Amino acid sequence: MSTTGRSDGAGSAAGDAGSGDRSTMALADLDRAREHLISDHAVLRMTETEAEQRSGYQAPTEEGLGERMIMNMGPQHPSTHGVLRLVLELDGELITRSKPVIGYLHTGMERTGEELTYLQGPTNVTRMDYASPLFTELAFSLATEQLLGIEVPERARWIRMLMCEVNRLTSHMLFMATNGMDLGAVSMMLYGWREREELLRFLELVTGLRMNHNYIRPGGVAADLPDGWRDSLLGALDVIPERLEEFDTLMTGQPIWRERLQGVGVITSEECLSLGVTGPILRSTGMAWDLRRDMPYLHYDEVDFDVLVGTYGDCFDRYAIRLGEMRESIRIIRQVLDKMPRGDYRIQDKKVTPPPRARIDESMEALIHHFKIFTEGFKVPEGETYASVESPRGELGVYIVSDGSSKPYRMHVRAPSFVNLQALPHMMADSLIADTVAIISSVDPIMGEVDR
């Protein structure tokens, strides 16, 4: 792709207007910035076959005639965090251009979602981001509820907040573990998994499963919080802050850790906005954008927390932000514990909510109602909507078009991992191949939602 014509046009317009026309010059600068983003400088723009045919290709360099090599990293490489393939153009150990290649999972979950009822939808979408499945369930449920025009009970909204922040902790713990392992800090892998286990036990206590919960559903949640949930959660929250301090001591001030991360994989706010990158990557550039604060949903506008930002937009900033966000999630959870109201955990609407299990044994009407809800689903008025939440990886959105039936006519998921992968070539341009693993890890991609 080239923008030569656009750039030439902007240049001639600037010449006609004269050097004093600052607005025209600003437009020219913007065009140059856009051209940089879509140019071949960082992104390898060729098919996989062409890349393989060009293996060993020689191209002139500043020093004369240098060797360029096309190399595949993945899709089976353990440090690509899933079945991700990177086609790298190397000049010695320097990455000149790169191209992420996706599509190895072939899940087709969006198309599958158009064949499932709205009640079955969370069972499907929860498998997209398997590290933080509750966020996809929440976004799908919010979109469905917007189409239905219903408000879920207060208790259900607070339960959703509680569960999502616990899930954010488990996701960032997984990042800490795998990021440490990728860079050689094997102890961090062990510690990260250990703390994550404590929180997964709480999720299992509430939902019955450690992952892929199908807990947040249109109309509320699948079940109320069980007996002993508060003590179980408080037990984990009392331990984790002390462990986070240990992580800080183990890595943040460690000279080797800083050498591997500081100044590596740098990206700017302008590049992030042009590419649509959100989450910790965008915040690492110094831009404080968090949907929980800037476009609040549930009851996030009723709790206090800080949106953490970085300065340099490098791998170290992205690591430090996720470490800090775990402390903020604990802060939010403790406020939710204090504010948790009593009441229904799901809307009492027979058109949306199945009857209680005990009623099925007592009432033929309840049995018929239960059968129809789970076989036919509930019909949703015609319309289209988009609902977004702040997942651990950025803006996660669900777009649904309804034709008035019990199944979505069209469904599309704005998966942050998919969008954020666009930043990889720009982060890796002119970096060493030894830094590739660190940069991929700092993006924290989940390939289940990339190949959804």
Secondary structure, DSSP 8 states (H G I E B T S, - for coil): ---HHHHHHHHHHHHHH-TT-HHHHHHHHHHHHHHHHHSTTTB--S-HHHHHHTTT-EEEETTEEEE-EEEEE-SS-GGGSSS-EEEEEEETTEEEEEEEE--SS---HHHHHTTS-TTTHHHHHTTTSTTSHHHHHHHHHHHHHHHHT----HHHHHHHHHHHHHHHHHHHHHHHHHHHHHTT-HHHHHHHHHHHHHHHHHHHHHHSSSSS---EETTEESS---TTHHHHHHHHHHHHHHHHHHHIIIIIT-HHHHHHHTTSS---HHHHHHHT--THHHHTTT----HHHHS--TTGGGS-------SS-SHHHHHHHHHHHHHHHHHHHHHHHHH---S-SB---TTTS---HHHHTT-HHHHHHHHHHHHH-----SEEEEEEEEETTEEEEEEEEE-SSSSEEEEEEE-HHHHHGGGHHHHHTTEEGGGHHHHHHHH---HHHHT-
